[in-house]
């Protein structure tokens, strides 16, 4: 049975969020379906063009989260 792959499958493949069987099926389909390969190539180029952003919370934000976590843990232990 031939499986149809969507743009969603291709995006998930780019981000390594597919199962092993999906990955194998997609890789085989990409070798056989030029239209699918073309779409994948365009998505891959767009993915590579995205800025690589990392986020780092402020020390104050981390401290607030840790304090909240400690308070919640203390409440859980007291009940």
C-alpha positions as a Markdown table, in Angstrom:
| # | Residue | x | y | z |
|---|---|---|---|---|
| 1 | Unk | 0.0 | 0.0 | 0.0 |
| 2 | Unk | 1.4 | 3.4 | -1.0 |
| 3 | Unk | 1.4 | 6.0 | 1.8 |
| 4 | Unk | 0.7 | 9.6 | 1.1 |
| 5 | Unk | 2.9 | 12.1 | 2.9 |
| 6 | Unk | 1.9 | 15.7 | 3.7 |
| 7 | Unk | 3.8 | 18.9 | 4.3 |
| 8 | Unk | 3.2 | 18.2 | 8.0 |
| 9 | Unk | 5.1 | 14.9 | 7.7 |
| 10 | Unk | 8.0 | 16.6 | 6.0 |
| 11 | Unk | 8.2 | 19.3 | 8.7 |
| 12 | Unk | 8.2 | 16.7 | 11.4 |
| 13 | Unk | 10.9 | 14.8 | 9.5 |
| 14 | Unk | 13.0 | 18.0 | 9.3 |
| 15 | Unk | 12.7 | 18.4 | 13.1 |
| 16 | Unk | 13.4 | 14.6 | 13.7 |
| 17 | Unk | 9.9 | 14.2 | 15.2 |
| 18 | Unk | 8.8 | 11.1 | 13.2 |
| 19 | Unk | 8.8 | 7.5 | 14.2 |
| 20 | Unk | 11.3 | 5.1 | 12.7 |
| 21 | Unk | 8.7 | 3.6 | 10.3 |
| 22 | Unk | 7.6 | 7.1 | 9.2 |
| 23 | Unk | 11.3 | 8.1 | 8.6 |
| 24 | Unk | 12.0 | 5.0 | 6.5 |
| 25 | Unk | 8.8 | 5.5 | 4.5 |
| 26 | Unk | 9.5 | 9.1 | 3.9 |
| 27 | Unk | 13.1 | 8.5 | 2.9 |
| 28 | Unk | 11.9 | 5.9 | 0.4 |
| 29 | Unk | 9.1 | 8.2 | -0.9 |
| 30 | Unk | 11.6 | 11.0 | -1.3 |
| 31 | Unk | 13.7 | 8.9 | -3.7 |
| 32 | Unk | 10.7 | 7.9 | -5.8 |
| 33 | Unk | 8.5 | 11.0 | -5.8 |
| 34 | Unk | 10.1 | 14.1 | -7.4 |
| 35 | Unk | 7.3 | 16.4 | -6.3 |
| 36 | Unk | 7.6 | 15.3 | -2.7 |
| 37 | Unk | 11.4 | 15.7 | -2.9 |
| 38 | Unk | 11.1 | 19.2 | -4.4 |
| 39 | Unk | 8.7 | 20.2 | -1.6 |
| 40 | Unk | 11.1 | 18.7 | 1.0 |
| 41 | Unk | 14.0 | 20.6 | -0.6 |
| 42 | Unk | 12.1 | 23.9 | -0.3 |
| 43 | Unk | 11.1 | 23.3 | 3.3 |
| 44 | Unk | 14.7 | 22.3 | 4.1 |
| 45 | Unk | 16.0 | 25.5 | 2.6 |
| 46 | Unk | 13.5 | 27.5 | 4.6 |
| 47 | Unk | 14.4 | 25.6 | 7.8 |
| 48 | Unk | 18.1 | 26.4 | 7.3 |
| 49 | Unk | 17.3 | 30.1 | 6.7 |
| 50 | Unk | 15.5 | 30.4 | 10.0 |
| 51 | Unk | 17.6 | 32.2 | 12.7 |
| 52 | Unk | 19.0 | 29.8 | 15.3 |
| 53 | Unk | 17.6 | 31.4 | 18.4 |
| 54 | Unk | 18.3 | 30.3 | 22.0 |
| 55 | Unk | 16.5 | 31.7 | 24.9 |
| 56 | Unk | 17.9 | 32.2 | 28.4 |
| 57 | Unk | 15.7 | 33.4 | 31.2 |
| 58 | Unk | 17.1 | 36.0 | 33.6 |
| 59 | Unk | 18.5 | 34.9 | 37.0 |
| 60 | Unk | 15.6 | 36.6 | 38.6 |
| 61 | Unk | 13.1 | 34.5 | 36.7 |
| 62 | Unk | 15.0 | 31.3 | 37.5 |
| 63 | Unk | 15.0 | 32.2 | 41.2 |
| 64 | Unk | 11.3 | 32.9 | 41.2 |
| 65 | Unk | 10.6 | 29.5 | 39.6 |
| 66 | Unk | 12.8 | 27.7 | 42.1 |
| 67 | Unk | 11.2 | 29.5 | 45.0 |
| 68 | Unk | 7.7 | 28.7 | 43.7 |
| 69 | Unk | 8.7 | 25.0 | 43.3 |
| 70 | Unk | 10.1 | 24.9 | 46.8 |
| 71 | Unk | 6.9 | 26.5 | 48.2 |
| 72 | Unk | 4.7 | 24.0 | 46.3 |
| 73 | Unk | 6.8 | 21.0 | 47.5 |
| 74 | Unk | 6.6 | 22.3 | 51.1 |
| 75 | Unk | 2.8 | 22.5 | 50.8 |
| 76 | Unk | 2.5 | 19.0 | 49.3 |
| 77 | Unk | 4.6 | 17.6 | 52.2 |
| 78 | Unk | 2.4 | 19.4 | 54.8 |
| 79 | Unk | -0.9 | 17.9 | 53.4 |
